[in-house]
Amino acid sequence: MASTTTPDRQAIRAEIESIRGAFNNLLDSLTADDWKTKSANPAWSIGQLMWHLGRGMEFFPQAIENCRKGKGPNPPPFLVGPGNVLLTRFGSRGVTAESAREKYAHGHEALLACLDGIEDGEWSKGARIYGNDYTIASTFGEVAKHFREHEADILGALGRT
C-alpha cells in the first residue's frame, strides 16, 4: 500500500465532510420506531448501528496513531468479531439520536485534526490493526466504506434501498 504520491487533503476533507452530512441526514430520517428495528446486519438494531458508526469515527484517529507507531492492537482473530458485537451492544445502551450525533461529531473533529497534522512523508506509514493492514492514507478511505456498509444495513432493513 506504500505510495510516493501525497494524497489530496482537500479531497479527503471533502469526502469526510460529505459522509458527516450523510450520517446526519440518515440520523434525521429515523423515527423512534426505526431506532429499535433490527438492521440488515443480524448483530445489531438500527440504533446500535448508529452508535457503532459514531464509535467508528472515534476509531479512525486511533488507527492513524497506530499507523504512525507501526503497531496496533491485534487480539486473536476469533475475538475480533465477537468483541466488536459486544462492544457495540454494551456501548450503545441508552443511546439516543443526540448522543449518537455527538459521538460521531467528536470522532469527526478528531479525524479532521489528524488530517491537518499529517506530514507529507507519513502517508505510507502503516500497521496491522485488528487483523487488517492499514496505512495512514488508506485509513481515510475507510471512513466512507464503513459508513456506506452500515448505511446499506439500515436502509435495507427499512425497505429504502
C-alpha positions as CSV (number, residue, x, y, z in Angstrom):
1,M,0.0,0.0,0.0
2,A,3.0,2.3,0.2
3,S,2.9,5.2,-2.2
4,T,5.2,8.0,-3.1
5,T,2.3,10.3,-4.0
6,T,0.8,12.7,-1.5
7,P,-3.0,12.3,-1.2
8,D,-5.1,15.4,-1.9
9,R,-6.0,16.7,1.6
10,Q,-8.8,18.8,0.2
11,A,-10.4,15.8,-1.4
12,I,-10.1,13.8,1.7
13,R,-11.6,16.6,3.8
14,A,-14.5,16.9,1.3
15,E,-15.2,13.2,1.5
16,I,-15.1,13.2,5.3
17,E,-17.5,16.2,5.4
18,S,-19.8,14.6,2.8
19,I,-20.0,11.4,4.9
20,R,-20.8,13.5,8.0
21,G,-23.6,15.1,6.1
22,A,-24.9,11.7,5.0
23,F,-24.7,10.4,8.6
24,N,-26.7,13.4,9.9
25,N,-29.3,13.0,7.1
26,L,-29.7,9.3,7.8
27,L,-29.9,10.0,11.5
28,D,-32.5,12.8,11.0
29,S,-34.6,10.4,8.8
30,L,-35.0,7.8,11.5
31,T,-38.2,7.6,13.6
32,A,-38.3,6.3,17.2
33,D,-39.7,3.0,15.9
34,D,-36.9,2.8,13.3
35,W,-34.3,3.2,16.1
36,K,-35.4,-0.1,17.7
37,T,-35.8,-2.0,14.4
38,K,-33.4,-4.9,13.7
39,S,-31.0,-3.8,10.9
40,A,-30.0,-5.9,8.0
41,N,-26.8,-6.7,10.0
42,P,-28.0,-9.5,12.2
43,A,-25.9,-8.4,15.2
44,W,-27.5,-5.0,15.7
45,S,-30.5,-2.8,15.7
46,I,-30.6,0.4,13.8
47,G,-29.9,2.4,16.9
48,Q,-27.0,0.2,17.8
49,L,-25.6,0.7,14.3
50,M,-25.9,4.5,14.6
51,W,-23.8,4.3,17.8
52,H,-21.4,1.9,16.0
53,L,-20.9,4.5,13.2
54,G,-20.1,7.1,15.9
55,R,-17.6,4.7,17.5
56,G,-16.1,4.1,14.1
57,M,-15.3,7.7,13.7
58,E,-13.5,7.6,17.1
59,F,-11.6,4.5,15.8
60,F,-10.1,6.2,12.7
61,P,-7.9,8.8,14.6
62,Q,-6.7,6.0,16.9
63,A,-5.9,3.9,13.8
64,I,-3.8,6.8,12.4
65,E,-1.8,7.0,15.6
66,N,-1.3,3.2,15.4
67,C,0.0,3.6,11.9
68,R,2.4,6.3,13.0
69,K,3.8,3.9,15.6
70,G,3.8,0.9,13.2
71,K,1.8,-1.2,15.6
72,G,-1.8,-1.6,16.5
73,P,-4.0,-3.8,18.7
74,N,-4.3,-7.4,17.4
75,P,-6.2,-9.7,19.6
76,P,-6.7,-13.2,18.4
77,P,-8.8,-13.2,15.2
78,F,-11.6,-15.3,16.8
79,L,-12.1,-12.5,19.4
80,V,-12.3,-9.5,17.0
81,G,-15.8,-10.0,15.5
82,P,-17.5,-11.1,18.8
83,G,-15.6,-8.3,20.6
84,N,-17.0,-5.7,18.2
85,V,-20.5,-7.1,18.6
86,L,-20.3,-6.9,22.4
87,L,-18.7,-3.5,22.4
88,T,-21.5,-2.1,20.3
89,R,-24.2,-3.8,22.2
90,F,-22.9,-2.6,25.6
91,G,-21.6,0.7,24.4
92,S,-24.9,1.6,22.8
93,R,-27.1,1.1,25.8
94,G,-29.1,4.2,26.4
95,V,-28.0,5.7,23.0
96,T,-30.2,8.4,21.7
97,A,-30.2,10.2,18.4
98,E,-28.5,13.2,20.0
99,S,-25.8,11.1,21.8
100,A,-25.1,9.2,18.5
101,R,-24.8,12.6,16.8
102,E,-22.4,13.9,19.5
103,K,-20.3,10.7,19.4
104,Y,-20.0,11.0,15.6
105,A,-19.2,14.7,15.8
106,H,-16.4,14.1,18.4
107,G,-14.8,11.5,16.2
108,H,-15.2,13.6,13.1
109,E,-13.5,16.6,14.6
110,A,-10.6,14.4,15.9
111,L,-10.2,12.9,12.4
112,L,-10.0,16.3,10.8
113,A,-7.4,17.3,13.4
114,C,-5.4,14.2,12.4
115,L,-5.7,15.1,8.7
116,D,-4.3,18.6,9.4
117,G,-1.4,17.0,11.3
118,I,-0.2,14.5,8.7
119,E,3.2,15.3,7.4
120,D,3.8,14.6,3.7
121,G,6.2,11.8,4.4
122,E,3.8,9.9,6.8
123,W,1.0,8.8,4.4
124,S,2.5,5.4,3.8
125,K,3.2,4.6,7.4
126,G,1.1,1.6,8.4
127,A,0.2,-1.1,10.9
128,R,-1.8,-4.2,11.2
129,I,-4.8,-3.3,13.4
130,Y,-7.4,-5.9,14.5
131,G,-6.1,-8.2,11.8
132,N,-6.3,-5.6,8.9
133,D,-3.5,-3.8,7.2
134,Y,-3.8,0.0,7.2
135,T,-1.7,2.9,6.1
136,I,-2.4,6.5,7.2
137,A,-3.7,7.1,3.6
138,S,-5.9,4.1,3.5
139,T,-7.4,4.8,6.9
140,F,-9.0,8.0,5.5
141,G,-10.6,5.9,2.7
142,E,-12.1,3.5,5.2
143,V,-14.4,6.3,6.5
144,A,-16.7,6.3,3.5
145,K,-16.6,2.5,3.1
146,H,-17.6,1.9,6.8
147,F,-20.4,4.4,6.6
148,R,-21.8,3.0,3.3
149,E,-21.6,-0.6,4.5
150,H,-23.8,0.2,7.5
151,E,-26.0,2.8,5.7
152,A,-27.0,-0.1,3.4
153,D,-27.7,-2.3,6.5
154,I,-30.0,0.4,7.9
155,L,-31.8,1.4,4.6
156,G,-32.2,-2.3,3.7
157,A,-34.0,-3.0,7.0
158,L,-36.3,-0.1,6.4
159,G,-37.0,-1.0,2.8
160,R,-35.4,2.2,1.5
161,T,-32.8,0.6,-0.8
